[in-house]
Amino acid sequence: MEELPRAHFAPELADLLASEMFDFNQMRPILCTVAIINGAILDAPPITYTSEPMLVGHSFLADRSGVCAINVPTLVALLRESVAASQSPIPAVLQSILDSSISTELSTTRVPFFKQDWQDIGYGYRKLANFAPATATMTVPQAFCQPHIEVFAVDSSHPETVNYMRIWGVMVIQSDSHFVIAFQTPTTLGLPLLAGSRLSSLAPSFHTSSGHTRHNSHLSLGLTQASREFSASPVPSPLSEFPLKIFGDHLVAGTTFAEACIVLNLSIVDVANARFKGTQQAKQLVTMVQNWTSAALVLAKFCVSPQKLSHQFSGGLSVNFDMILTELGWTKSSYIKKAKWYLWAAEAATLFWYKAMVPAEADSDFALYRIWKAICFIWKVGGPVTTGIAPAKMSNDPDEKDAAALTQQTIESSKTNLSKKLVADDPADEPA
């Protein structure tokens, strides 16, 4: 086997390649080109980044009619590790996206070039399922193709690919193991793609305790678990441990919303996802839940909630619940209604059906039972609410198929009757 130049790999990979333990029959180096699209300026050229070679086991790759394929969560997980270990400069916005726990729009193409018409199906461009990059884990491809989560290697015969591989050939990676993914920043983010930058004179205004009106932009951080009791707080308990005392002195009267978000460690990409999405922007239930979840955590960072309507930081900045909601484009009634529905659903997913026997299709309880199973699928540990990957409508799993059809309206209308059918203890454990 021809020895690969160690300089082309991260130090730990170079050491592995040089060791007798490395076996190319078990591992394969791949490369990934990333494009970051500014959702607010769609005709702007994307920011691009090409990874260092990354090693992946053959079990994480699949052959699709002679084309190498990899699941996008696997690719993103590898990319996140590669970026973390890289000694090369990394675009700040890419780091922010990879650390994001909020569902992000992804797409791919089989031709690695990014001219004006690169998002054309003629180049193999297609949308992928949205998911949260920070939750990405290694997954093995199914025996059958899953286009919504699989990324195919670039087309080696396309002229643009030939030119691209000629330029990047020094990386010792071939086109049959080169993948392209694109992240799109939220359309609500009308600002330069500079994570953590200090913002001013952008978007709505934020009123401070000093009476001044300052202009600012929007930011957020997502949460992936719901509180068990809405009456206590619509925010998970770990948020109470956030060290606000460290930052409170910096939040003085006159601090803008954007400046406060930076002090509270809220990233640009994450907080943009907390901006209210109407039905046209968030048609899928999973997107709606994550949108609310993002807003809930932004509110928690500012120490306000439906139970605590105002807060004054030690530095003098005063904020209130309505003020933060307004900055995020939410109405109070919409936020509270969604909190009640989603937190109830999260609780329902931890309970048991009141009978050990599964109802038959002809039973009067069957429709409610199927709604509950759909709720369990969406809110289960490691499920769609956590990963951001929407359930597949064409799935062979009946629970996933029902989850794909579940709507917010169904949760609202079934909540009262379904609550009567759920219990805290598993009926199967009761003595006969």
PyMOL commands that set and color helices and strands:
alter all, ss='L'
color gray80, all
select helices_A, chain A and resi 6-8+11-18+58-60+72-85+92-98+121-123+133-135+159-171+175-177+237-241+244-248+257-263+268-272+285-301+321-327+332-348+366-379+384-387+398-405+408-419+427-429
alter helices_A, ss='H'
color red, helices_A
select strands_A, chain A and resi 27-37+47-50+54-57+61-64+67-71+104-108+126-131+150-152+178-184+205-207+213-215+310-312+318-320+352-353+422-423
alter strands_A, ss='S'
color yellow, strands_A
deselect
rebuild
show_as cartoon
